[in-house]
Amino acid sequence: HDSHPPGRMTLHTRPLRSADDPELRRVFRATIALGHPIARGAAFDAALRPYERLCLEWYLRAGREHACVLRDGDRVVGYALVCLEPEAFARWQQRAGAR
């Protein structure tokens, strides 16, 4: 754990690692309503999973090498997902959306 004065952020970016996936998903879910709290529960989480997969799966697989996370110390607080293969992404998204 990085130590820094309370209330002070120490932000750093680095390439996405597979160990970051759960934290990236946590940030995605926490910001899905543009940072506003939303009612959560098992039914909501189950309904959200397909949408989460549609939004993130490409970047966690084929686009992983172009993704990075923003960290405050040892906690993921943001991410950048970049698609450099728009045609392949469009084909994947069409299939994934149909599922």
C-alpha positions as a LaTeX table, in Angstrom:
\begin{tabular}{lrrr}
\hline
Residue & $x$ (\AA) & $y$ (\AA) & $z$ (\AA) \\
\hline
His1 & 0.00 & 0.00 & 0.00 \\
Asp2 & 1.33 & 3.43 & $-0.92$ \\
Ser3 & 1.34 & 5.88 & 1.93 \\
His4 & 0.54 & 9.52 & 1.37 \\
Pro5 & $-1.01$ & 12.27 & 3.48 \\
Pro6 & $-4.73$ & 11.75 & 4.21 \\
Gly7 & $-6.96$ & 13.34 & 1.60 \\
Arg8 & $-4.18$ & 13.59 & $-0.97$ \\
Met9 & $-4.37$ & 11.46 & $-4.09$ \\
Thr10 & $-1.31$ & 10.03 & $-5.81$ \\
Leu11 & $-2.50$ & 9.14 & $-9.29$ \\
His12 & $-0.59$ & 6.92 & $-11.68$ \\
Thr13 & $-1.53$ & 5.04 & $-14.84$ \\
Arg14 & $-0.23$ & 1.67 & $-15.91$ \\
Pro15 & $-1.22$ & $-1.02$ & $-18.40$ \\
Leu16 & $-4.22$ & $-3.15$ & $-17.48$ \\
Arg17 & $-3.32$ & $-6.46$ & $-15.83$ \\
Ser18 & $-5.66$ & $-9.42$ & $-15.47$ \\
Ala19 & $-5.56$ & $-8.96$ & $-11.69$ \\
Asp20 & $-7.16$ & $-5.51$ & $-12.24$ \\
Asp21 & $-10.32$ & $-6.91$ & $-13.86$ \\
Pro22 & $-12.41$ & $-7.10$ & $-10.65$ \\
Glu23 & $-11.45$ & $-3.53$ & $-9.69$ \\
Leu24 & $-12.14$ & $-2.24$ & $-13.20$ \\
Arg25 & $-15.58$ & $-3.87$ & $-13.03$ \\
Arg26 & $-16.13$ & $-2.26$ & $-9.60$ \\
Val27 & $-15.33$ & 1.19 & $-11.02$ \\
Phe28 & $-17.54$ & 0.53 & $-14.08$ \\
Arg29 & $-20.47$ & $-0.38$ & $-11.84$ \\
Ala30 & $-19.88$ & 2.55 & $-9.49$ \\
Thr31 & $-19.89$ & 5.01 & $-12.38$ \\
Ile32 & $-22.55$ & 3.46 & $-14.62$ \\
Ala33 & $-25.02$ & 6.18 & $-13.61$ \\
Leu34 & $-22.43$ & 8.93 & $-14.13$ \\
Gly35 & $-21.20$ & 8.60 & $-10.57$ \\
His36 & $-24.61$ & 8.79 & $-8.92$ \\
Pro37 & $-25.65$ & 6.09 & $-6.44$ \\
Ile38 & $-28.16$ & 3.56 & $-7.72$ \\
Ala39 & $-30.20$ & 0.96 & $-5.89$ \\
Arg40 & $-28.32$ & $-2.32$ & $-5.95$ \\
Gly41 & $-29.18$ & $-5.88$ & $-5.11$ \\
Ala42 & $-28.97$ & $-9.38$ & $-6.48$ \\
Ala43 & $-31.68$ & $-8.78$ & $-9.13$ \\
Phe44 & $-30.04$ & $-5.58$ & $-10.30$ \\
Asp45 & $-26.59$ & $-7.18$ & $-10.43$ \\
Ala46 & $-27.95$ & $-10.11$ & $-12.47$ \\
Ala47 & $-29.67$ & $-7.74$ & $-14.90$ \\
Leu48 & $-26.52$ & $-5.62$ & $-15.21$ \\
Arg49 & $-24.16$ & $-8.50$ & $-16.10$ \\
Pro50 & $-25.11$ & $-8.72$ & $-19.82$ \\
Tyr51 & $-24.72$ & $-4.95$ & $-20.24$ \\
Glu52 & $-21.41$ & $-5.01$ & $-18.40$ \\
Arg53 & $-20.17$ & $-7.80$ & $-20.69$ \\
Leu54 & $-21.27$ & $-5.85$ & $-23.77$ \\
Cys55 & $-19.41$ & $-2.75$ & $-22.57$ \\
Leu56 & $-16.22$ & $-4.34$ & $-21.22$ \\
Glu57 & $-15.59$ & $-7.78$ & $-22.69$ \\
Trp58 & $-13.90$ & $-6.59$ & $-25.91$ \\
Tyr59 & $-11.46$ & $-4.46$ & $-23.93$ \\
Leu60 & $-10.74$ & $-7.19$ & $-21.39$ \\
Arg61 & $-9.89$ & $-9.62$ & $-24.21$ \\
Ala62 & $-8.92$ & $-8.40$ & $-27.68$ \\
Gly63 & $-8.28$ & $-4.79$ & $-26.67$ \\
Arg64 & $-6.48$ & $-5.49$ & $-23.40$ \\
Glu65 & $-3.06$ & $-4.43$ & $-24.67$ \\
His66 & $-4.36$ & $-0.89$ & $-25.29$ \\
Ala67 & $-6.16$ & $-0.48$ & $-21.94$ \\
Cys68 & $-4.80$ & 1.09 & $-18.79$ \\
Val69 & $-5.95$ & 1.75 & $-15.26$ \\
Leu70 & $-5.70$ & 4.87 & $-13.17$ \\
Arg71 & $-4.57$ & 4.08 & $-9.65$ \\
Asp72 & $-4.52$ & 6.02 & $-6.42$ \\
Gly73 & $-1.89$ & 4.12 & $-4.50$ \\
Asp74 & $-2.92$ & 0.49 & $-4.81$ \\
Arg75 & $-6.61$ & 1.14 & $-5.63$ \\
Val76 & $-8.05$ & 1.37 & $-9.15$ \\
Val77 & $-10.01$ & 4.62 & $-9.43$ \\
Gly78 & $-10.42$ & 4.84 & $-13.21$ \\
Tyr79 & $-9.54$ & 3.29 & $-16.54$ \\
Ala80 & $-9.01$ & 4.05 & $-20.21$ \\
Leu81 & $-10.24$ & 1.55 & $-22.80$ \\
Val82 & $-9.03$ & 2.14 & $-26.35$ \\
Cys83 & $-10.16$ & 0.37 & $-29.51$ \\
Leu84 & $-7.63$ & 0.43 & $-32.35$ \\
Glu85 & $-9.52$ & $-2.14$ & $-34.44$ \\
Pro86 & $-12.95$ & $-0.59$ & $-35.08$ \\
Glu87 & $-14.00$ & $-3.09$ & $-37.78$ \\
Ala88 & $-13.20$ & $-6.11$ & $-35.60$ \\
Phe89 & $-14.88$ & $-4.42$ & $-32.64$ \\
Ala90 & $-18.03$ & $-3.72$ & $-34.70$ \\
Arg91 & $-18.24$ & $-7.39$ & $-35.74$ \\
Trp92 & $-17.71$ & $-8.54$ & $-32.15$ \\
Gln93 & $-20.28$ & $-6.06$ & $-30.80$ \\
Gln94 & $-22.89$ & $-7.14$ & $-33.33$ \\
Arg95 & $-22.49$ & $-10.80$ & $-32.28$ \\
Ala96 & $-22.34$ & $-9.94$ & $-28.59$ \\
Gly97 & $-25.39$ & $-7.70$ & $-28.83$ \\
Ala98 & $-27.39$ & $-10.47$ & $-30.49$ \\
Arg99 & $-26.50$ & $-12.82$ & $-27.61$ \\
\hline
\end{tabular}
